[in-house]
Amino acid sequence: MRAGTADHTVVTKRGPVRGTVADGLRTTLGIPYAAPPFGAGRFRAPRPAETWDEVRECTRFGPVAPQSAELPGSPAWHPGDEDVLTLNVWAPVGTSDPLPVLFWIHGGAYTFGSSAQPDYDGSTLARAGTVVVTCNYRLGFEGFGHVPGFPDNRGLLDQIAALEWVRDNIAAFGGDPDNVTVAGQSAGGGSIACLMSSARADGLFRRAIAHSVPDAFFPPEFAERLAREVAEAAGVAPTAEGLVSTTPQDLVDASDRVVARYAGDPASGFLHYDTVLYGPVLDGVLLTRDPVEAPTADGTAHPVDLLVCHTTEEYWLMHRVGSMPTVTTDDGLARFAADYGLSPALVAAYRALMPDAPVLDVFLALAGDAVFTVPTVRLAEAHARAGGRTFLSRFDRRRTRPDGSPVRAWHAADVPFALGTLDATGVDFLTGGPADADDRALSRRMVHAWAAFAATGDPGWSPLTAPPGSATAPAVHVWGVPGDRAEGAAPAHALWHGTRMAPPSLP
């Protein structure tokens, strides 16, 4: 039941929690939704959190999952931090009717990030009329590394456990457990596709928002091979006993060494360009089919409304942060295409679309479409073809810095606009500087669309139509400044019919 607002306390099924109330919002941070996944619970499915009788103070974010990244404004992981399976709730106070729930899953290549990142603050979306929940989940080897005899996809199992917590507890915060929208970007968007395709998540959400869905779903043999390499780098046998004997720090360090080796070896195939070691595994248990193609696998769509979005220049961010090699020659472009299983004809078609562009720009366009844009649009089209209610959008906000350099519509630039966090620490890196009036108006439109979609299933434009067996010419809502517009498919979209990246493999 919900307690009075005077002491900021809410009673959950595991025990009472106390957050803070300010400006009409109750903010409750660091609530355990499962037990710490270490000790006897390491590499296992999440277990229930212990109960407590005394009021638990929940006024700060919980520890982040093991990782080597240190992100602006977000706490770093420290060895010994174990209570990493926590979530956070922002809820308007004083409402009479249950509000729609928006459940945000953070991105970070399934390897880094946390719900404590300042640009993931839920206050703005909560003030728009939703109850916002964000969660941490296991990352890297702890969440997605293959351990013989233990479940794969532990990070996804954590997300499902957090959604089960929402089902059982969110009414106490004023949320409607029967009207939950899951949302995420990048690895979070890929997680959304996985949740939609997994029977384990059935009934836990009604709608889904997926931005920049990566084509990163690994065959079991690929996950097993990588686990052997990481175990070797950690100096242990690739067995359950060997891997359990390591510390989380050992596996973080070993993973970083494997990444560095692949990044420095041009002969290492696709991992030379995209050094993401971990991701959802098509294990035949939690994930029995490719999540991007899942909506059409049996001719029926998942019974959710779906809103998807990608940015127009996804891979320019990877170039900006130096997380992939620079490809500046035609030979290098051809080698990249071969490593990704893309045909010379596709490369030639991109060159024809961009006749005056340098090779680097062609590479970034091709790589961004291969990794993010195409799987995002295909998920939308598959859902629509199977009869699902589907909305497609893309983010095309651009800007010029005072020095004349461009600010791209690159990967993750859409997130602070959609979450209404343009003033958060670290956001200037994505947006190119302080927000102006056009930026703030765009953010208000995106926040309104998300809140409306969570409430009613209608973000404000027409859904896709897709006759069975035919390719769509999607009506796309384009987010931009000074205003939005409607467009058809991007010119490169037609080039991908019948083409997809080869499944990941190792040399």
Secondary structure, 3 states (H helix, E strand, C coil): CCCCCCCCEEECCCCEEECEEECCEEEEEEEECCCCCCHHHCCCCCCCCCCCCCCEECECCCCCCCCCCCCCCCCCCCCCCCCCCEEEEEEECCCCCCEEEEEEECCCCCCCCCCCCHHHCCHHHHHCCCEEEEECCCCHHHHHCCCCCCCCCHHHHHHHHHHHHHHHHHHHHCEEEEEEEEEEECHHHHHHHHHHHCHHHCCCCCEEEEECCCCCCECHHHHHHHHHHHHHHHCCCCCHHHHHCCCHHHHHHHHHHHHHHHHCCHHHHHHHCCCCCCCCECCCCCCCCCCCCHHHCCCCCCCCEEEEEEECCCCHHHHHHCCCCCCCCHHHHHHHHHHCCCCHHHHHHHHHHCCCCCHHHHHHHHHHHHHHHHHHHHHHHHHHHCCCCEEEEEECCCEECCCCCEECCCCCCCHHHHHCCCCCCCCHHHHCCCCCHHHHHHHHHHHHHHHHHHHHCCCCCCCCCCCCCCCCCCCEEEECCCCCEEECCCCCHHHHCCCCCCCCCCC
